[in-house]
Amino acid sequence: MIVARVRDKMVCPADLQVSVMRVDGRWDAFPEFIDKEKHPDCLARIVFAATELRTLYDLAE
């Protein structure tokens, strides 16, 4: 769901992969193998999408 939302904005590389992991009692999304300097808008979009989706969904234990 995160990758689909981010790709719609066309700011991320086509081969983007995102891992979702539980961190400190909540889930978070982490992009894999992305150059932070080349794609700062992509990283910001991933954070935004994860925050938005976190309000709607919770992962089971």
LOKOL-878292 format. One record per residue: x, y, z of N, C-alpha, C, CB in turn; residue in three letters; residue number from 1. Coordinates in Angstrom, 1 decimal. Each point is the difference from the previous one (the first is absolute). Glycine has a CB too. Layout:
BEGIN
+--------+--------+--------+--------+--------+--------+--------+--------+--------+--------+--------+--------+---------+-----+
:    nxx :    nyy :    nzz :   caxx :   cayy :   cazz :    cxx :    cyy :    czz :   cbxx :   cbyy :   cbzz : residuo : num :
+--------+--------+--------+--------+--------+--------+--------+--------+--------+--------+--------+--------+---------+-----+
:      X :      Y :      Z :      X :      Y :      Z :      X :      Y :      Z :      X :      Y :      Z :     Ala : NUM :
...
+--------+--------+--------+--------+--------+--------+--------+--------+--------+--------+--------+--------+---------+-----+
***
This chain:
BEGIN
+--------+--------+--------+--------+--------+--------+--------+--------+--------+--------+--------+--------+---------+-----+
:    nxx :    nyy :    nzz :   caxx :   cayy :   cazz :    cxx :    cyy :    czz :   cbxx :   cbyy :   cbzz : residuo : num :
+--------+--------+--------+--------+--------+--------+--------+--------+--------+--------+--------+--------+---------+-----+
:    0.8 :   -1.2 :    0.0 :   -0.8 :    1.2 :    0.0 :    0.9 :    1.3 :    0.0 :   -1.8 :   -1.3 :    1.2 :     Met :   1 :
:    2.9 :    1.2 :   -0.5 :    0.8 :    1.2 :    0.1 :    0.7 :    0.2 :   -1.3 :    0.4 :   -0.4 :    2.4 :     Ile :   2 :
:    0.1 :   -0.6 :   -3.1 :    0.7 :    0.2 :   -1.2 :   -1.0 :    0.5 :   -1.1 :    1.6 :   -1.9 :    0.6 :     Val :   3 :
:   -2.8 :    1.4 :   -0.6 :   -1.0 :    0.4 :   -1.0 :   -0.3 :    1.5 :    0.2 :   -1.0 :   -2.3 :    0.0 :     Ala :   4 :
:    0.9 :    2.8 :    1.2 :   -0.3 :    1.4 :    0.3 :    1.2 :    0.9 :   -0.4 :   -1.5 :   -0.6 :    1.9 :     Arg :   5 :
:    2.7 :    0.1 :   -1.7 :    1.2 :    0.8 :   -0.3 :    0.3 :    0.0 :   -1.5 :    1.0 :   -0.6 :    2.2 :     Val :   6 :
:   -1.2 :   -0.5 :   -2.9 :    0.2 :    0.0 :   -1.4 :   -1.0 :    0.9 :   -0.8 :    0.8 :   -2.4 :    0.3 :     Arg :   7 :
:   -1.9 :    2.6 :    0.3 :   -1.0 :    0.9 :   -0.7 :    0.6 :    1.4 :   -0.1 :   -1.9 :   -1.3 :    0.9 :     Asp :   8 :
:    2.8 :    1.7 :    0.0 :    0.6 :    1.3 :    0.0 :    1.2 :    0.2 :   -0.9 :   -0.8 :    0.2 :    2.3 :     Lys :   9 :
:    1.3 :   -1.3 :   -2.8 :    1.1 :    0.0 :   -1.0 :    1.3 :    0.6 :    0.6 :   -1.7 :    0.1 :   -1.8 :     Met :  10 :
:    1.9 :   -0.2 :    3.0 :    1.3 :    0.5 :    0.6 :    0.9 :   -1.1 :    0.5 :   -1.3 :    2.0 :    0.7 :     Val :  11 :
:    0.9 :   -3.2 :   -0.9 :    0.9 :   -1.1 :    0.4 :    0.4 :   -0.9 :   -1.1 :   -1.2 :    0.0 :    2.1 :     Cys :  12 :
:    2.4 :   -0.7 :   -1.9 :    0.4 :   -0.9 :   -1.1 :   -1.0 :   -1.1 :   -0.2 :    2.4 :    0.5 :    0.6 :     Pro :  13 :
:   -2.4 :   -1.0 :   -1.9 :   -0.9 :   -1.0 :   -0.3 :    0.2 :   -1.3 :    0.7 :   -0.1 :    1.0 :   -2.2 :     Ala :  14 :
:    1.3 :   -1.3 :    2.7 :    0.3 :   -1.3 :    0.7 :   -0.1 :    0.2 :    1.5 :    1.4 :   -0.7 :   -1.9 :     Asp :  15 :
:   -2.1 :    1.7 :    2.4 :   -0.1 :    0.2 :    1.4 :   -0.6 :   -1.2 :    0.7 :   -0.3 :    2.5 :   -0.4 :     Leu :  16 :
:    0.9 :   -2.8 :    1.6 :   -0.5 :   -1.1 :    0.9 :   -0.1 :    0.6 :    1.4 :    1.0 :   -1.8 :   -1.5 :     Gln :  17 :
:   -2.0 :    1.5 :    2.2 :   -0.2 :    0.5 :    1.3 :   -0.3 :   -1.1 :    1.0 :   -0.9 :    2.1 :   -0.9 :     Val :  18 :
:    1.6 :   -2.1 :    2.0 :   -0.2 :   -1.0 :    1.1 :   -0.8 :    0.6 :    1.0 :    2.2 :   -1.1 :   -0.5 :     Ser :  19 :
:   -3.1 :    0.3 :    1.1 :   -0.9 :    0.5 :    1.1 :    0.4 :   -0.8 :    1.2 :   -1.9 :    0.6 :   -1.5 :     Val :  20 :
:    2.3 :    0.1 :    2.6 :    0.4 :   -0.7 :    1.2 :   -0.6 :    0.6 :    1.2 :    2.2 :   -0.6 :   -1.1 :     Met :  21 :
:   -2.3 :   -0.1 :    2.2 :   -0.5 :    0.5 :    1.2 :    1.2 :    0.6 :    0.8 :   -1.9 :   -1.7 :    0.1 :     Arg :  22 :
:    1.7 :    3.0 :    0.3 :    1.1 :    0.7 :    0.7 :   -0.7 :    0.7 :    1.2 :    1.4 :    0.3 :   -2.1 :     Val :  23 :
:   -0.9 :   -0.6 :    3.3 :   -0.6 :    0.6 :    1.2 :   -1.5 :    0.0 :    0.1 :    2.0 :    1.4 :    0.0 :     Asp :  24 :
:   -2.6 :   -2.6 :   -0.2 :   -1.4 :   -0.2 :    0.1 :   -0.9 :    0.5 :   -1.1 :    0.5 :    0.2 :    2.3 :     Gly :  25 :
:    0.1 :    0.3 :   -3.4 :   -0.8 :    0.4 :   -1.1 :    0.8 :   -0.4 :   -1.3 :   -1.0 :    2.0 :    1.3 :     Arg :  26 :
:    0.3 :   -2.1 :   -2.4 :    0.7 :   -0.3 :   -1.2 :    0.5 :    1.2 :   -0.7 :   -1.5 :   -2.1 :   -0.3 :     Trp :  27 :
:    2.5 :    1.9 :   -0.5 :    0.6 :    1.1 :   -0.8 :    0.5 :   -0.6 :   -1.3 :    0.6 :    1.3 :    2.0 :     Asp :  28 :
:   -0.4 :   -0.4 :   -3.0 :    0.4 :   -0.4 :   -1.3 :    1.4 :    0.5 :   -0.3 :   -2.4 :    0.0 :   -0.8 :     Ala :  29 :
:    3.2 :   -0.8 :    0.2 :    1.4 :    0.3 :   -0.3 :    0.3 :   -0.3 :   -1.4 :    0.7 :   -0.4 :    2.4 :     Phe :  30 :
:   -0.2 :    1.4 :   -3.2 :    0.4 :   -0.3 :   -1.4 :    1.3 :   -0.8 :    0.0 :   -1.2 :    2.1 :   -0.8 :     Pro :  31 :
:    1.3 :   -3.0 :   -0.2 :    1.2 :   -0.8 :   -0.1 :    0.8 :    0.5 :   -1.2 :   -1.1 :   -2.0 :    1.0 :     Glu :  32 :
:    2.4 :    2.2 :   -0.8 :    0.9 :    0.3 :   -1.1 :   -0.4 :    1.3 :   -0.7 :    0.5 :   -2.5 :   -0.2 :     Phe :  33 :
:   -0.6 :    3.6 :    0.8 :   -0.4 :    1.2 :   -0.6 :    1.0 :    1.1 :    0.3 :   -2.4 :   -0.6 :    0.0 :     Ile :  34 :
:    2.8 :    1.3 :   -0.9 :    1.0 :    1.1 :    0.2 :   -0.8 :    1.2 :    0.5 :    1.5 :   -0.8 :   -1.9 :     Asp :  35 :
:   -1.2 :    1.1 :    3.2 :   -0.7 :    1.1 :    0.7 :    0.2 :    1.4 :   -0.6 :    0.2 :   -1.4 :    2.0 :     Lys :  36 :
:    1.0 :    1.6 :   -2.6 :    0.3 :    1.3 :   -0.6 :   -0.7 :    0.1 :   -1.4 :    2.2 :    0.0 :    1.2 :     Glu :  37 :
:   -2.3 :   -1.1 :   -1.9 :   -0.7 :    0.1 :   -1.3 :   -1.5 :    0.0 :    0.0 :    1.9 :   -1.2 :   -0.9 :     Lys :  38 :
:   -2.4 :    0.7 :    2.0 :   -1.5 :   -0.2 :    0.1 :   -0.6 :    0.5 :    1.3 :    0.2 :   -2.0 :   -1.5 :     His :  39 :
:    0.1 :    3.2 :    1.9 :   -0.5 :    0.5 :    1.3 :   -1.5 :    0.1 :    0.0 :    2.1 :    1.2 :    0.4 :     Pro :  40 :
:   -2.7 :   -0.8 :   -1.5 :   -1.5 :    0.1 :   -0.1 :   -0.6 :   -1.4 :    0.1 :    0.2 :    2.0 :   -1.4 :     Asp :  41 :
:    0.4 :   -3.0 :    0.9 :   -0.5 :   -1.4 :    0.2 :    0.0 :   -0.4 :    1.5 :    0.9 :   -0.6 :   -2.3 :     Cys :  42 :
:    0.2 :    0.9 :    3.0 :    0.0 :   -0.4 :    1.4 :   -1.1 :    0.8 :    0.8 :    2.5 :   -0.5 :   -0.2 :     Leu :  43 :
:   -2.6 :    1.7 :   -0.1 :   -1.1 :    0.8 :    0.7 :   -1.4 :   -0.6 :   -0.3 :    1.5 :    2.1 :   -0.2 :     Ala :  44 :
:   -1.7 :   -2.5 :   -1.1 :   -1.2 :   -0.6 :   -0.4 :   -0.3 :   -1.3 :    0.7 :    0.2 :    1.1 :   -2.2 :     Arg :  45 :
:    0.8 :   -1.9 :    2.4 :   -0.1 :   -1.3 :    0.7 :   -0.4 :    0.3 :    1.5 :    1.7 :   -1.1 :   -1.5 :     Ile :  46 :
:   -1.1 :    2.0 :    2.1 :   -0.3 :    0.4 :    1.4 :   -1.4 :    0.4 :    0.1 :    2.4 :    0.7 :    0.4 :     Val :  47 :
:   -2.8 :    0.2 :   -1.3 :   -1.4 :    0.5 :    0.0 :   -1.0 :   -1.1 :   -0.2 :    0.8 :    2.1 :   -0.9 :     Phe :  48 :
:   -0.6 :   -3.0 :   -0.1 :   -0.9 :   -1.1 :   -0.3 :   -0.1 :   -1.0 :    1.2 :    0.6 :    0.2 :   -2.4 :     Ala :  49 :
:    0.6 :   -0.5 :    3.0 :    0.0 :   -0.9 :    1.2 :   -0.8 :    0.7 :    1.1 :    2.2 :   -1.0 :   -0.7 :     Ala :  50 :
:   -2.0 :    2.2 :    1.0 :   -0.7 :    0.7 :    1.1 :   -1.5 :    0.0 :   -0.3 :    1.9 :    1.5 :    0.4 :     Thr :  51 :
:   -2.3 :   -1.2 :   -1.6 :   -1.4 :   -0.1 :   -0.4 :   -0.6 :   -1.4 :    0.1 :    0.4 :    1.9 :   -1.6 :     Glu :  52 :
:    0.3 :   -2.9 :    1.2 :   -0.5 :   -1.3 :    0.1 :    0.0 :   -0.6 :    1.4 :    0.8 :   -0.3 :   -2.3 :     Leu :  53 :
:    0.1 :    0.8 :    3.1 :    0.1 :   -0.4 :    1.4 :   -1.3 :    0.4 :    0.8 :    2.6 :    0.1 :   -0.1 :     Arg :  54 :
:   -3.2 :    1.0 :   -0.3 :   -1.2 :    0.4 :    0.6 :   -1.2 :   -0.9 :   -0.3 :    0.9 :    2.4 :    0.0 :     Thr :  55 :
:   -0.8 :   -3.1 :   -1.2 :   -1.1 :   -0.8 :   -0.4 :    0.2 :   -1.5 :    0.4 :   -0.3 :    1.6 :   -1.9 :     Leu :  56 :
:    1.6 :   -2.0 :    1.9 :    0.3 :   -1.5 :    0.2 :    1.0 :   -0.2 :    1.1 :   -0.5 :   -0.3 :   -2.4 :     Tyr :  57 :
:    0.2 :   -0.8 :    3.1 :    1.0 :   -0.5 :    1.0 :    0.4 :   -1.4 :   -0.4 :   -1.0 :    1.5 :    1.8 :     Asp :  58 :
:    2.3 :   -1.8 :   -1.6 :    0.4 :   -1.4 :   -0.3 :   -0.2 :   -0.9 :    1.2 :    1.7 :    0.9 :   -1.6 :     Leu :  59 :
:   -2.1 :   -2.1 :    1.3 :   -0.1 :   -1.0 :    1.1 :    1.3 :   -0.4 :    0.6 :   -2.1 :   -0.9 :   -1.2 :     Ala :  60 :
:    2.1 :    0.4 :    2.4 :    1.2 :   -0.4 :    0.6 :    0.7 :   -1.2 :   -0.7 :   -0.9 :    0.8 :    2.2 :     Glu :  61 :
+--------+--------+--------+--------+--------+--------+--------+--------+--------+--------+--------+--------+---------+-----+
***
